[in-house]
Amino acid sequence: MFLEVFIITVVLLVIAVVFLGISMIVKKNGKFPNTSVGHNPNMRKLGITCAKCEEERKCQLAKIKANKTTDKS
C-alpha cells in the first residue's frame, strides 16, 4: 500500500517538474517568477520588506549608533 502511494507521488512530482521545464522552454524569456519579497515592487509599495534585509539594516544602524557613541567619548 505504502509503495503504491509513494510511486504515484513520485510520478506526479516528475510530471509537474517536466511541465514546469517545458513551460520555461516554450515561453519567450521563460524563467521562474521572482517570488522574493525584497524584489517585488507591489510589496515595496505596501512597505513590506524582506526579513533578511530588515535584519541587515538593523545591524547596520546598530553599528552606526555604536560608532557614534564611541566617537563622543
N, C-alpha and C positions, 0 to 999 in steps of 0.2 A: 504494500500500500504506500509506504513512505517513498520507495524508489520510484513508483509511478508519478507521484506528485512532484518529486524532485526533477525528474526528467521533463515533465510538462513545463515546469517553471523555467528550467534552463532553456528549453526550446523557445518559449515565449520571449525570454530575455534576448536570445540570439536574434530572433526575428525583429525585435524592437531596435536593436543596435544596427542591424543591417538596413532597416528603413531609415534610420537617422543618417547613416552614411550615404545612402542613395539620395536623400533629400539635400544633403550638403553638396554632393557632386552635381546634381541636376540644377540646383538654384544658381543664379548668377551671384557671384561673390558669396557662395554658400559658406557659412560659418555658424558656430554656435552663438546664440544670442548672449549679449552681455548682461549677466544677471547680478553683477556686483553692485551693491548698494552705493558704493562710493563713486561709481561712474554713471549712474543712472540720473539723467537730468531731471526727471519728474520727482525723484526722491530729494534731489538737491533743492528744488523749489519748495518742497514741504519742510525743509530743514532737517531731513533725516540723513545722517552720515554713517559711514562705515565704523563699526566698533573699534577696529584696529587703528584706523586713522584718528579717531577720537582719543584713544589711549596715547598715541604718539604725540598728539597735540597737547594733552595734559602733561606728559613727561617734559616736553619742550618748555612749557610755561613754568613748570616747577623748577627746571634748571635755570631759567632766566631769573626767577624770583630768588633762587639761591645765590646766583652770581651778584645780584643787586644788593643782597644783604651782606655778602662778604666784602663787596666793594666799599660799603659805608663804614665798616669797622676798621 
